[in-house]
Amino acid sequence: MKTVVVSGEDQVAVPEWVVDFDSFRRWLHSDEFPEEGRICFINGTFWVDLSVERFFDHGQVKVEVSRVLSNLLKESRLGRFAPDGTRYTHLGTQLSTEPAGLVIATEAFIARRVELVSGKRGKDTELIGTPDVVIEIVSPSSVDKDTEWLMSAYYDAEIPEYWLIDARDGEIRFDIFRRGKRGYTASRKQDGWVKSPMLGRSFRLVRGEDEAGNPEFTLHVR
Protein backbone atom coordinates (compact mmCIF):
# COMPACT_ATOMS: atom_id res chain seq x y z
CA MET A 1 0.00 0.00 0.00
CA LYS A 2 1.02 3.60 -0.52
CA THR A 3 0.18 6.61 1.57
CA VAL A 4 -0.54 9.97 -0.07
CA VAL A 5 -0.38 13.15 1.97
CA VAL A 6 -2.20 15.96 0.16
CA SER A 7 -2.16 19.70 0.92
CA GLY A 8 -4.13 22.15 -1.18
CA GLU A 9 -7.52 22.36 -2.79
CA ASP A 10 -6.79 19.96 -5.64
CA GLN A 11 -5.45 16.42 -5.68
CA VAL A 12 -2.90 14.60 -7.80
CA ALA A 13 -4.01 11.40 -9.50
CA VAL A 14 -1.25 8.89 -8.81
CA PRO A 15 -1.33 6.14 -11.48
CA GLU A 16 -2.28 2.70 -10.16
CA TRP A 17 1.00 1.25 -11.40
CA VAL A 18 3.02 3.58 -9.16
CA VAL A 19 3.35 1.38 -6.08
CA ASP A 20 6.97 1.70 -4.94
CA PHE A 21 10.15 3.74 -5.32
CA ASP A 22 11.19 2.28 -8.66
CA SER A 23 7.79 2.87 -10.24
CA PHE A 24 7.74 6.37 -8.73
CA ARG A 25 10.95 7.19 -10.58
CA ARG A 26 9.54 5.79 -13.82
CA TRP A 27 6.53 8.05 -13.32
CA LEU A 28 8.87 10.96 -12.52
CA HIS A 29 10.59 10.64 -15.90
CA SER A 30 7.40 10.09 -17.87
CA ASP A 31 5.11 12.55 -19.62
CA GLU A 32 2.42 11.69 -17.07
CA PHE A 33 4.21 13.32 -14.13
CA PRO A 34 2.44 16.56 -13.06
CA GLU A 35 4.19 19.83 -13.86
CA GLU A 36 2.57 21.62 -10.91
CA GLY A 37 2.94 20.87 -7.22
CA ARG A 38 5.65 19.32 -5.09
CA ILE A 39 5.59 15.53 -5.18
CA CYS A 40 8.08 13.56 -3.11
CA PHE A 41 8.84 10.00 -2.06
CA ILE A 42 10.09 9.93 1.54
CA ASN A 43 10.53 6.88 3.76
CA GLY A 44 8.14 4.80 1.66
CA THR A 45 5.49 7.53 1.60
CA PHE A 46 4.16 9.73 -1.19
CA TRP A 47 4.11 13.36 -0.08
CA VAL A 48 2.06 15.67 -2.30
CA ASP A 49 1.79 19.42 -1.72
CA LEU A 50 -0.32 21.59 -4.02
CA SER A 51 -0.54 24.60 -1.71
CA VAL A 52 0.27 28.06 -3.03
CA GLU A 53 3.65 29.47 -2.00
CA ARG A 54 3.59 32.44 0.37
CA PHE A 55 5.30 35.40 -1.28
CA PHE A 56 7.35 36.94 1.52
CA ASP A 57 8.21 34.42 4.25
CA HIS A 58 8.84 31.59 1.81
CA GLY A 59 9.37 32.88 -1.72
CA GLN A 60 11.48 35.93 -0.88
CA VAL A 61 13.57 34.00 1.67
CA LYS A 62 14.25 31.38 -1.00
CA VAL A 63 15.28 34.06 -3.51
CA GLU A 64 17.69 35.69 -1.04
CA VAL A 65 19.34 32.42 -0.02
CA SER A 66 19.70 31.44 -3.68
CA ARG A 67 21.19 34.81 -4.60
CA VAL A 68 23.79 34.79 -1.84
CA LEU A 69 24.87 31.16 -2.18
CA SER A 70 24.96 31.25 -5.99
CA ASN A 71 27.26 34.27 -5.94
CA LEU A 72 29.42 32.86 -3.13
CA LEU A 73 29.95 29.54 -4.87
CA LYS A 74 30.70 31.13 -8.21
CA GLU A 75 33.21 33.57 -6.75
CA SER A 76 34.90 30.98 -4.53
CA ARG A 77 34.79 28.18 -7.15
CA LEU A 78 33.78 25.81 -4.33
CA GLY A 79 30.96 24.22 -6.28
CA ARG A 80 27.46 24.76 -7.66
CA PHE A 81 24.17 25.86 -6.17
CA ALA A 82 21.07 23.96 -7.30
CA PRO A 83 17.92 26.08 -6.86
CA ASP A 84 14.36 25.20 -5.97
CA GLY A 85 12.85 22.90 -8.58
CA THR A 86 15.87 20.60 -8.78
CA ARG A 87 14.81 16.98 -8.39
CA TYR A 88 17.11 15.27 -5.87
CA THR A 89 17.17 11.49 -5.43
CA HIS A 90 19.15 9.16 -3.18
CA LEU A 91 18.82 5.61 -4.45
CA GLY A 92 20.09 3.80 -1.37
CA THR A 93 17.50 5.35 0.95
CA GLN A 94 14.72 5.57 -1.66
CA LEU A 95 14.37 9.32 -1.30
CA SER A 96 13.18 11.62 -4.06
CA THR A 97 12.32 15.26 -3.34
CA GLU A 98 12.74 18.90 -4.41
CA PRO A 99 14.60 20.89 -1.72
CA ALA A 100 14.61 24.68 -1.53
CA GLY A 101 18.28 24.47 -2.50
CA LEU A 102 21.35 22.24 -2.73
CA VAL A 103 25.08 22.85 -2.60
CA ILE A 104 27.24 20.46 -4.58
CA ALA A 105 31.00 20.80 -4.14
CA THR A 106 33.18 20.63 -7.24
CA GLU A 107 34.90 17.62 -5.67
CA ALA A 108 31.55 15.80 -5.56
CA PHE A 109 31.27 16.02 -9.34
CA ILE A 110 34.90 15.00 -9.84
CA ALA A 111 34.58 12.00 -7.50
CA ARG A 112 31.20 11.14 -9.06
CA ARG A 113 29.58 11.33 -5.65
CA VAL A 114 26.72 12.99 -7.50
CA GLU A 115 25.55 12.63 -11.08
CA LEU A 116 22.81 14.00 -13.30
CA VAL A 117 20.27 11.73 -14.96
CA SER A 118 18.21 12.47 -18.05
CA GLY A 119 14.79 11.12 -18.98
CA LYS A 120 11.83 11.65 -21.27
CA ARG A 121 11.17 15.02 -19.68
CA GLY A 122 14.58 16.38 -20.68
CA LYS A 123 18.32 16.34 -20.11
CA ASP A 124 19.87 16.45 -16.63
CA THR A 125 16.52 16.50 -14.85
CA GLU A 126 17.43 14.45 -11.76
CA LEU A 127 20.39 14.81 -9.40
CA ILE A 128 21.43 11.51 -7.81
CA GLY A 129 23.90 10.91 -5.00
CA THR A 130 25.02 12.76 -1.88
CA PRO A 131 25.38 16.56 -2.13
CA ASP A 132 27.16 18.58 0.52
CA VAL A 133 24.37 20.85 1.78
CA VAL A 134 20.59 20.65 1.52
CA ILE A 135 18.29 23.57 2.38
CA GLU A 136 14.61 23.61 3.34
CA ILE A 137 12.36 26.60 4.08
CA VAL A 138 9.36 25.80 6.25
CA SER A 139 5.86 26.62 5.03
CA PRO A 140 2.55 25.96 6.87
CA SER A 141 2.05 22.74 4.90
CA SER A 142 5.61 21.43 5.27
CA VAL A 143 6.38 21.64 9.00
CA ASP A 144 6.35 17.89 9.68
CA LYS A 145 8.06 17.09 6.39
CA ASP A 146 10.93 19.56 6.88
CA THR A 147 11.53 19.08 10.60
CA GLU A 148 11.03 15.32 10.86
CA TRP A 149 10.61 13.31 7.66
CA LEU A 150 13.29 15.00 5.58
CA MET A 151 15.72 15.53 8.44
CA SER A 152 15.71 11.78 9.02
CA ALA A 153 15.90 11.00 5.30
CA TYR A 154 18.76 13.41 4.66
CA TYR A 155 20.67 11.94 7.58
CA ASP A 156 20.23 8.43 6.16
CA ALA A 157 21.45 9.76 2.79
CA GLU A 158 24.65 10.86 4.60
CA ILE A 159 24.29 14.52 3.67
CA PRO A 160 26.84 16.36 5.85
CA GLU A 161 24.89 19.57 6.39
CA TYR A 162 21.21 20.53 6.60
CA TRP A 163 19.94 24.13 6.65
CA LEU A 164 16.47 24.68 8.11
CA ILE A 165 14.83 28.10 7.84
CA ASP A 166 11.46 29.19 9.26
CA ALA A 167 10.56 32.84 8.68
CA ARG A 168 6.80 32.57 9.23
CA ASP A 169 6.79 34.36 12.58
CA GLY A 170 8.41 37.54 13.79
CA GLU A 171 11.57 35.75 14.95
CA ILE A 172 13.44 33.89 12.21
CA ARG A 173 14.60 30.35 12.87
CA PHE A 174 17.82 29.70 10.97
CA ASP A 175 19.68 26.52 11.91
CA ILE A 176 22.60 24.77 10.31
CA PHE A 177 22.72 21.11 11.33
CA ARG A 178 25.88 19.01 11.12
CA ARG A 179 25.70 15.26 10.63
CA GLY A 180 26.98 13.30 13.61
CA LYS A 181 27.12 9.65 14.61
CA ARG A 182 23.53 9.53 15.85
CA GLY A 183 21.81 12.38 14.09
CA TYR A 184 22.05 16.03 13.13
CA THR A 185 23.35 18.54 15.67
CA ALA A 186 22.61 22.26 15.41
CA SER A 187 25.71 24.44 15.07
CA ARG A 188 26.17 26.96 17.86
CA LYS A 189 25.09 30.53 17.24
CA GLN A 190 26.77 33.73 18.31
CA ASP A 191 24.87 37.01 17.98
CA GLY A 192 22.70 35.39 15.33
CA TRP A 193 25.66 34.11 13.29
CA VAL A 194 25.95 30.40 12.58
CA LYS A 195 28.90 28.60 10.95
CA SER A 196 28.65 26.35 7.92
CA PRO A 197 31.48 23.80 8.18
CA MET A 198 31.00 22.74 4.55
CA LEU A 199 31.24 26.28 3.16
CA GLY A 200 33.74 27.63 5.67
CA ARG A 201 31.65 30.77 6.23
CA SER A 202 29.29 32.11 8.87
CA PHE A 203 25.79 33.30 7.98
CA ARG A 204 23.08 35.43 9.56
CA LEU A 205 19.55 35.82 8.18
CA VAL A 206 17.74 39.01 9.20
CA ARG A 207 14.33 40.50 8.49
CA GLY A 208 13.88 44.18 7.70
CA GLU A 209 11.44 46.34 5.76
CA ASP A 210 11.59 47.77 2.28
CA GLU A 211 10.40 51.23 1.22
CA ALA A 212 6.80 49.98 0.98
CA GLY A 213 6.87 48.57 4.51
CA ASN A 214 6.97 44.96 3.32
CA PRO A 215 9.26 42.29 4.82
CA GLU A 216 12.75 42.18 3.33
CA PHE A 217 15.19 39.38 4.10
CA THR A 218 18.98 39.65 3.96
CA LEU A 219 21.45 36.77 4.30
CA HIS A 220 24.76 38.14 5.55
CA VAL A 221 28.05 36.27 5.07
CA ARG A 222 31.41 36.59 6.77
ChimeraX commands (.cxc) that place a marker at each C-alpha (Angstrom):
marker #1 position 0.00,0.00,0.00 radius 0.5
marker #1 position 1.02,3.60,-0.52 radius 0.5
marker #1 position 0.18,6.61,1.57 radius 0.5
marker #1 position -0.54,9.97,-0.07 radius 0.5
marker #1 position -0.38,13.15,1.97 radius 0.5
marker #1 position -2.20,15.96,0.16 radius 0.5
marker #1 position -2.16,19.70,0.92 radius 0.5
marker #1 position -4.13,22.15,-1.18 radius 0.5
marker #1 position -7.52,22.36,-2.79 radius 0.5
marker #1 position -6.79,19.96,-5.64 radius 0.5
marker #1 position -5.45,16.42,-5.68 radius 0.5
marker #1 position -2.90,14.60,-7.80 radius 0.5
marker #1 position -4.01,11.40,-9.50 radius 0.5
marker #1 position -1.25,8.89,-8.81 radius 0.5
marker #1 position -1.33,6.14,-11.48 radius 0.5
marker #1 position -2.28,2.70,-10.16 radius 0.5
marker #1 position 1.00,1.25,-11.40 radius 0.5
marker #1 position 3.02,3.58,-9.16 radius 0.5
marker #1 position 3.35,1.38,-6.08 radius 0.5
marker #1 position 6.97,1.70,-4.94 radius 0.5
marker #1 position 10.15,3.74,-5.32 radius 0.5
marker #1 position 11.19,2.28,-8.66 radius 0.5
marker #1 position 7.79,2.87,-10.24 radius 0.5
marker #1 position 7.74,6.37,-8.73 radius 0.5
marker #1 position 10.95,7.19,-10.58 radius 0.5
marker #1 position 9.54,5.79,-13.82 radius 0.5
marker #1 position 6.53,8.05,-13.32 radius 0.5
marker #1 position 8.87,10.96,-12.52 radius 0.5
marker #1 position 10.59,10.64,-15.90 radius 0.5
marker #1 position 7.40,10.09,-17.87 radius 0.5
marker #1 position 5.11,12.55,-19.62 radius 0.5
marker #1 position 2.42,11.69,-17.07 radius 0.5
marker #1 position 4.21,13.32,-14.13 radius 0.5
marker #1 position 2.44,16.56,-13.06 radius 0.5
marker #1 position 4.19,19.83,-13.86 radius 0.5
marker #1 position 2.57,21.62,-10.91 radius 0.5
marker #1 position 2.94,20.87,-7.22 radius 0.5
marker #1 position 5.65,19.32,-5.09 radius 0.5
marker #1 position 5.59,15.53,-5.18 radius 0.5
marker #1 position 8.08,13.56,-3.11 radius 0.5
marker #1 position 8.84,10.00,-2.06 radius 0.5
marker #1 position 10.09,9.93,1.54 radius 0.5
marker #1 position 10.53,6.88,3.76 radius 0.5
marker #1 position 8.14,4.80,1.66 radius 0.5
marker #1 position 5.49,7.53,1.60 radius 0.5
marker #1 position 4.16,9.73,-1.19 radius 0.5
marker #1 position 4.11,13.36,-0.08 radius 0.5
marker #1 position 2.06,15.67,-2.30 radius 0.5
marker #1 position 1.79,19.42,-1.72 radius 0.5
marker #1 position -0.32,21.59,-4.02 radius 0.5
marker #1 position -0.54,24.60,-1.71 radius 0.5
marker #1 position 0.27,28.06,-3.03 radius 0.5
marker #1 position 3.65,29.47,-2.00 radius 0.5
marker #1 position 3.59,32.44,0.37 radius 0.5
marker #1 position 5.30,35.40,-1.28 radius 0.5
marker #1 position 7.35,36.94,1.52 radius 0.5
marker #1 position 8.21,34.42,4.25 radius 0.5
marker #1 position 8.84,31.59,1.81 radius 0.5
marker #1 position 9.37,32.88,-1.72 radius 0.5
marker #1 position 11.48,35.93,-0.88 radius 0.5
marker #1 position 13.57,34.00,1.67 radius 0.5
marker #1 position 14.25,31.38,-1.00 radius 0.5
marker #1 position 15.28,34.06,-3.51 radius 0.5
marker #1 position 17.69,35.69,-1.04 radius 0.5
marker #1 position 19.34,32.42,-0.02 radius 0.5
marker #1 position 19.70,31.44,-3.68 radius 0.5
marker #1 position 21.19,34.81,-4.60 radius 0.5
marker #1 position 23.79,34.79,-1.84 radius 0.5
marker #1 position 24.87,31.16,-2.18 radius 0.5
marker #1 position 24.96,31.25,-5.99 radius 0.5
marker #1 position 27.26,34.27,-5.94 radius 0.5
marker #1 position 29.42,32.86,-3.13 radius 0.5
marker #1 position 29.95,29.54,-4.87 radius 0.5
marker #1 position 30.70,31.13,-8.21 radius 0.5
marker #1 position 33.21,33.57,-6.75 radius 0.5
marker #1 position 34.90,30.98,-4.53 radius 0.5
marker #1 position 34.79,28.18,-7.15 radius 0.5
marker #1 position 33.78,25.81,-4.33 radius 0.5
marker #1 position 30.96,24.22,-6.28 radius 0.5
marker #1 position 27.46,24.76,-7.66 radius 0.5
marker #1 position 24.17,25.86,-6.17 radius 0.5
marker #1 position 21.07,23.96,-7.30 radius 0.5
marker #1 position 17.92,26.08,-6.86 radius 0.5
marker #1 position 14.36,25.20,-5.97 radius 0.5
marker #1 position 12.85,22.90,-8.58 radius 0.5
marker #1 position 15.87,20.60,-8.78 radius 0.5
marker #1 position 14.81,16.98,-8.39 radius 0.5
marker #1 position 17.11,15.27,-5.87 radius 0.5
marker #1 position 17.17,11.49,-5.43 radius 0.5
marker #1 position 19.15,9.16,-3.18 radius 0.5
marker #1 position 18.82,5.61,-4.45 radius 0.5
marker #1 position 20.09,3.80,-1.37 radius 0.5
marker #1 position 17.50,5.35,0.95 radius 0.5
marker #1 position 14.72,5.57,-1.66 radius 0.5
marker #1 position 14.37,9.32,-1.30 radius 0.5
marker #1 position 13.18,11.62,-4.06 radius 0.5
marker #1 position 12.32,15.26,-3.34 radius 0.5
marker #1 position 12.74,18.90,-4.41 radius 0.5
marker #1 position 14.60,20.89,-1.72 radius 0.5
marker #1 position 14.61,24.68,-1.53 radius 0.5
marker #1 position 18.28,24.47,-2.50 radius 0.5
marker #1 position 21.35,22.24,-2.73 radius 0.5
marker #1 position 25.08,22.85,-2.60 radius 0.5
marker #1 position 27.24,20.46,-4.58 radius 0.5
marker #1 position 31.00,20.80,-4.14 radius 0.5
marker #1 position 33.18,20.63,-7.24 radius 0.5
marker #1 position 34.90,17.62,-5.67 radius 0.5
marker #1 position 31.55,15.80,-5.56 radius 0.5
marker #1 position 31.27,16.02,-9.34 radius 0.5
marker #1 position 34.90,15.00,-9.84 radius 0.5
marker #1 position 34.58,12.00,-7.50 radius 0.5
marker #1 position 31.20,11.14,-9.06 radius 0.5
marker #1 position 29.58,11.33,-5.65 radius 0.5
marker #1 position 26.72,12.99,-7.50 radius 0.5
marker #1 position 25.55,12.63,-11.08 radius 0.5
marker #1 position 22.81,14.00,-13.30 radius 0.5
marker #1 position 20.27,11.73,-14.96 radius 0.5
marker #1 position 18.21,12.47,-18.05 radius 0.5
marker #1 position 14.79,11.12,-18.98 radius 0.5
marker #1 position 11.83,11.65,-21.27 radius 0.5
marker #1 position 11.17,15.02,-19.68 radius 0.5
marker #1 position 14.58,16.38,-20.68 radius 0.5
marker #1 position 18.32,16.34,-20.11 radius 0.5
marker #1 position 19.87,16.45,-16.63 radius 0.5
marker #1 position 16.52,16.50,-14.85 radius 0.5
marker #1 position 17.43,14.45,-11.76 radius 0.5
marker #1 position 20.39,14.81,-9.40 radius 0.5
marker #1 position 21.43,11.51,-7.81 radius 0.5
marker #1 position 23.90,10.91,-5.00 radius 0.5
marker #1 position 25.02,12.76,-1.88 radius 0.5
marker #1 position 25.38,16.56,-2.13 radius 0.5
marker #1 position 27.16,18.58,0.52 radius 0.5
marker #1 position 24.37,20.85,1.78 radius 0.5
marker #1 position 20.59,20.65,1.52 radius 0.5
marker #1 position 18.29,23.57,2.38 radius 0.5
marker #1 position 14.61,23.61,3.34 radius 0.5
marker #1 position 12.36,26.60,4.08 radius 0.5
marker #1 position 9.36,25.80,6.25 radius 0.5
marker #1 position 5.86,26.62,5.03 radius 0.5
marker #1 position 2.55,25.96,6.87 radius 0.5
marker #1 position 2.05,22.74,4.90 radius 0.5
marker #1 position 5.61,21.43,5.27 radius 0.5
marker #1 position 6.38,21.64,9.00 radius 0.5
marker #1 position 6.35,17.89,9.68 radius 0.5
marker #1 position 8.06,17.09,6.39 radius 0.5
marker #1 position 10.93,19.56,6.88 radius 0.5
marker #1 position 11.53,19.08,10.60 radius 0.5
marker #1 position 11.03,15.32,10.86 radius 0.5
marker #1 position 10.61,13.31,7.66 radius 0.5
marker #1 position 13.29,15.00,5.58 radius 0.5
marker #1 position 15.72,15.53,8.44 radius 0.5
marker #1 position 15.71,11.78,9.02 radius 0.5
marker #1 position 15.90,11.00,5.30 radius 0.5
marker #1 position 18.76,13.41,4.66 radius 0.5
marker #1 position 20.67,11.94,7.58 radius 0.5
marker #1 position 20.23,8.43,6.16 radius 0.5
marker #1 position 21.45,9.76,2.79 radius 0.5
marker #1 position 24.65,10.86,4.60 radius 0.5
marker #1 position 24.29,14.52,3.67 radius 0.5
marker #1 position 26.84,16.36,5.85 radius 0.5
marker #1 position 24.89,19.57,6.39 radius 0.5
marker #1 position 21.21,20.53,6.60 radius 0.5
marker #1 position 19.94,24.13,6.65 radius 0.5
marker #1 position 16.47,24.68,8.11 radius 0.5
marker #1 position 14.83,28.10,7.84 radius 0.5
marker #1 position 11.46,29.19,9.26 radius 0.5
marker #1 position 10.56,32.84,8.68 radius 0.5
marker #1 position 6.80,32.57,9.23 radius 0.5
marker #1 position 6.79,34.36,12.58 radius 0.5
marker #1 position 8.41,37.54,13.79 radius 0.5
marker #1 position 11.57,35.75,14.95 radius 0.5
marker #1 position 13.44,33.89,12.21 radius 0.5
marker #1 position 14.60,30.35,12.87 radius 0.5
marker #1 position 17.82,29.70,10.97 radius 0.5
marker #1 position 19.68,26.52,11.91 radius 0.5
marker #1 position 22.60,24.77,10.31 radius 0.5
marker #1 position 22.72,21.11,11.33 radius 0.5
marker #1 position 25.88,19.01,11.12 radius 0.5
marker #1 position 25.70,15.26,10.63 radius 0.5
marker #1 position 26.98,13.30,13.61 radius 0.5
marker #1 position 27.12,9.65,14.61 radius 0.5
marker #1 position 23.53,9.53,15.85 radius 0.5
marker #1 position 21.81,12.38,14.09 radius 0.5
marker #1 position 22.05,16.03,13.13 radius 0.5
marker #1 position 23.35,18.54,15.67 radius 0.5
marker #1 position 22.61,22.26,15.41 radius 0.5
marker #1 position 25.71,24.44,15.07 radius 0.5
marker #1 position 26.17,26.96,17.86 radius 0.5
marker #1 position 25.09,30.53,17.24 radius 0.5
marker #1 position 26.77,33.73,18.31 radius 0.5
marker #1 position 24.87,37.01,17.98 radius 0.5
marker #1 position 22.70,35.39,15.33 radius 0.5
marker #1 position 25.66,34.11,13.29 radius 0.5
marker #1 position 25.95,30.40,12.58 radius 0.5
marker #1 position 28.90,28.60,10.95 radius 0.5
marker #1 position 28.65,26.35,7.92 radius 0.5
marker #1 position 31.48,23.80,8.18 radius 0.5
marker #1 position 31.00,22.74,4.55 radius 0.5
marker #1 position 31.24,26.28,3.16 radius 0.5
marker #1 position 33.74,27.63,5.67 radius 0.5
marker #1 position 31.65,30.77,6.23 radius 0.5
marker #1 position 29.29,32.11,8.87 radius 0.5
marker #1 position 25.79,33.30,7.98 radius 0.5
marker #1 position 23.08,35.43,9.56 radius 0.5
marker #1 position 19.55,35.82,8.18 radius 0.5
marker #1 position 17.74,39.01,9.20 radius 0.5
marker #1 position 14.33,40.50,8.49 radius 0.5
marker #1 position 13.88,44.18,7.70 radius 0.5
marker #1 position 11.44,46.34,5.76 radius 0.5
marker #1 position 11.59,47.77,2.28 radius 0.5
marker #1 position 10.40,51.23,1.22 radius 0.5
marker #1 position 6.80,49.98,0.98 radius 0.5
marker #1 position 6.87,48.57,4.51 radius 0.5
marker #1 position 6.97,44.96,3.32 radius 0.5
marker #1 position 9.26,42.29,4.82 radius 0.5
marker #1 position 12.75,42.18,3.33 radius 0.5
marker #1 position 15.19,39.38,4.10 radius 0.5
marker #1 position 18.98,39.65,3.96 radius 0.5
marker #1 position 21.45,36.77,4.30 radius 0.5
marker #1 position 24.76,38.14,5.55 radius 0.5
marker #1 position 28.05,36.27,5.07 radius 0.5
marker #1 position 31.41,36.59,6.77 radius 0.5
marker link #1:1,2 radius 0.2
marker link #1:2,3 radius 0.2
marker link #1:3,4 radius 0.2
marker link #1:4,5 radius 0.2
marker link #1:5,6 radius 0.2
marker link #1:6,7 radius 0.2
marker link #1:7,8 radius 0.2
marker link #1:8,9 radius 0.2
marker link #1:9,10 radius 0.2
marker link #1:10,11 radius 0.2
marker link #1:11,12 radius 0.2
marker link #1:12,13 radius 0.2
marker link #1:13,14 radius 0.2
marker link #1:14,15 radius 0.2
marker link #1:15,16 radius 0.2
marker link #1:16,17 radius 0.2
marker link #1:17,18 radius 0.2
marker link #1:18,19 radius 0.2
marker link #1:19,20 radius 0.2
marker link #1:20,21 radius 0.2
marker link #1:21,22 radius 0.2
marker link #1:22,23 radius 0.2
marker link #1:23,24 radius 0.2
marker link #1:24,25 radius 0.2
marker link #1:25,26 radius 0.2
marker link #1:26,27 radius 0.2
marker link #1:27,28 radius 0.2
marker link #1:28,29 radius 0.2
marker link #1:29,30 radius 0.2
marker link #1:30,31 radius 0.2
marker link #1:31,32 radius 0.2
marker link #1:32,33 radius 0.2
marker link #1:33,34 radius 0.2
marker link #1:34,35 radius 0.2
marker link #1:35,36 radius 0.2
marker link #1:36,37 radius 0.2
marker link #1:37,38 radius 0.2
marker link #1:38,39 radius 0.2
marker link #1:39,40 radius 0.2
marker link #1:40,41 radius 0.2
marker link #1:41,42 radius 0.2
marker link #1:42,43 radius 0.2
marker link #1:43,44 radius 0.2
marker link #1:44,45 radius 0.2
marker link #1:45,46 radius 0.2
marker link #1:46,47 radius 0.2
marker link #1:47,48 radius 0.2
marker link #1:48,49 radius 0.2
marker link #1:49,50 radius 0.2
marker link #1:50,51 radius 0.2
marker link #1:51,52 radius 0.2
marker link #1:52,53 radius 0.2
marker link #1:53,54 radius 0.2
marker link #1:54,55 radius 0.2
marker link #1:55,56 radius 0.2
marker link #1:56,57 radius 0.2
marker link #1:57,58 radius 0.2
marker link #1:58,59 radius 0.2
marker link #1:59,60 radius 0.2
marker link #1:60,61 radius 0.2
marker link #1:61,62 radius 0.2
marker link #1:62,63 radius 0.2
marker link #1:63,64 radius 0.2
marker link #1:64,65 radius 0.2
marker link #1:65,66 radius 0.2
marker link #1:66,67 radius 0.2
marker link #1:67,68 radius 0.2
marker link #1:68,69 radius 0.2
marker link #1:69,70 radius 0.2
marker link #1:70,71 radius 0.2
marker link #1:71,72 radius 0.2
marker link #1:72,73 radius 0.2
marker link #1:73,74 radius 0.2
marker link #1:74,75 radius 0.2
marker link #1:75,76 radius 0.2
marker link #1:76,77 radius 0.2
marker link #1:77,78 radius 0.2
marker link #1:78,79 radius 0.2
marker link #1:79,80 radius 0.2
marker link #1:80,81 radius 0.2
marker link #1:81,82 radius 0.2
marker link #1:82,83 radius 0.2
marker link #1:83,84 radius 0.2
marker link #1:84,85 radius 0.2
marker link #1:85,86 radius 0.2
marker link #1:86,87 radius 0.2
marker link #1:87,88 radius 0.2
marker link #1:88,89 radius 0.2
marker link #1:89,90 radius 0.2
marker link #1:90,91 radius 0.2
marker link #1:91,92 radius 0.2
marker link #1:92,93 radius 0.2
marker link #1:93,94 radius 0.2
marker link #1:94,95 radius 0.2
marker link #1:95,96 radius 0.2
marker link #1:96,97 radius 0.2
marker link #1:97,98 radius 0.2
marker link #1:98,99 radius 0.2
marker link #1:99,100 radius 0.2
marker link #1:100,101 radius 0.2
marker link #1:101,102 radius 0.2
marker link #1:102,103 radius 0.2
marker link #1:103,104 radius 0.2
marker link #1:104,105 radius 0.2
marker link #1:105,106 radius 0.2
marker link #1:106,107 radius 0.2
marker link #1:107,108 radius 0.2
marker link #1:108,109 radius 0.2
marker link #1:109,110 radius 0.2
marker link #1:110,111 radius 0.2
marker link #1:111,112 radius 0.2
marker link #1:112,113 radius 0.2
marker link #1:113,114 radius 0.2
marker link #1:114,115 radius 0.2
marker link #1:115,116 radius 0.2
marker link #1:116,117 radius 0.2
marker link #1:117,118 radius 0.2
marker link #1:118,119 radius 0.2
marker link #1:119,120 radius 0.2
marker link #1:120,121 radius 0.2
marker link #1:121,122 radius 0.2
marker link #1:122,123 radius 0.2
marker link #1:123,124 radius 0.2
marker link #1:124,125 radius 0.2
marker link #1:125,126 radius 0.2
marker link #1:126,127 radius 0.2
marker link #1:127,128 radius 0.2
marker link #1:128,129 radius 0.2
marker link #1:129,130 radius 0.2
marker link #1:130,131 radius 0.2
marker link #1:131,132 radius 0.2
marker link #1:132,133 radius 0.2
marker link #1:133,134 radius 0.2
marker link #1:134,135 radius 0.2
marker link #1:135,136 radius 0.2
marker link #1:136,137 radius 0.2
marker link #1:137,138 radius 0.2
marker link #1:138,139 radius 0.2
marker link #1:139,140 radius 0.2
marker link #1:140,141 radius 0.2
marker link #1:141,142 radius 0.2
marker link #1:142,143 radius 0.2
marker link #1:143,144 radius 0.2
marker link #1:144,145 radius 0.2
marker link #1:145,146 radius 0.2
marker link #1:146,147 radius 0.2
marker link #1:147,148 radius 0.2
marker link #1:148,149 radius 0.2
marker link #1:149,150 radius 0.2
marker link #1:150,151 radius 0.2
marker link #1:151,152 radius 0.2
marker link #1:152,153 radius 0.2
marker link #1:153,154 radius 0.2
marker link #1:154,155 radius 0.2
marker link #1:155,156 radius 0.2
marker link #1:156,157 radius 0.2
marker link #1:157,158 radius 0.2
marker link #1:158,159 radius 0.2
marker link #1:159,160 radius 0.2
marker link #1:160,161 radius 0.2
marker link #1:161,162 radius 0.2
marker link #1:162,163 radius 0.2
marker link #1:163,164 radius 0.2
marker link #1:164,165 radius 0.2
marker link #1:165,166 radius 0.2
marker link #1:166,167 radius 0.2
marker link #1:167,168 radius 0.2
marker link #1:168,169 radius 0.2
marker link #1:169,170 radius 0.2
marker link #1:170,171 radius 0.2
marker link #1:171,172 radius 0.2
marker link #1:172,173 radius 0.2
marker link #1:173,174 radius 0.2
marker link #1:174,175 radius 0.2
marker link #1:175,176 radius 0.2
marker link #1:176,177 radius 0.2
marker link #1:177,178 radius 0.2
marker link #1:178,179 radius 0.2
marker link #1:179,180 radius 0.2
marker link #1:180,181 radius 0.2
marker link #1:181,182 radius 0.2
marker link #1:182,183 radius 0.2
marker link #1:183,184 radius 0.2
marker link #1:184,185 radius 0.2
marker link #1:185,186 radius 0.2
marker link #1:186,187 radius 0.2
marker link #1:187,188 radius 0.2
marker link #1:188,189 radius 0.2
marker link #1:189,190 radius 0.2
marker link #1:190,191 radius 0.2
marker link #1:191,192 radius 0.2
marker link #1:192,193 radius 0.2
marker link #1:193,194 radius 0.2
marker link #1:194,195 radius 0.2
marker link #1:195,196 radius 0.2
marker link #1:196,197 radius 0.2
marker link #1:197,198 radius 0.2
marker link #1:198,199 radius 0.2
marker link #1:199,200 radius 0.2
marker link #1:200,201 radius 0.2
marker link #1:201,202 radius 0.2
marker link #1:202,203 radius 0.2
marker link #1:203,204 radius 0.2
marker link #1:204,205 radius 0.2
marker link #1:205,206 radius 0.2
marker link #1:206,207 radius 0.2
marker link #1:207,208 radius 0.2
marker link #1:208,209 radius 0.2
marker link #1:209,210 radius 0.2
marker link #1:210,211 radius 0.2
marker link #1:211,212 radius 0.2
marker link #1:212,213 radius 0.2
marker link #1:213,214 radius 0.2
marker link #1:214,215 radius 0.2
marker link #1:215,216 radius 0.2
marker link #1:216,217 radius 0.2
marker link #1:217,218 radius 0.2
marker link #1:218,219 radius 0.2
marker link #1:219,220 radius 0.2
marker link #1:220,221 radius 0.2
marker link #1:221,222 radius 0.2
view
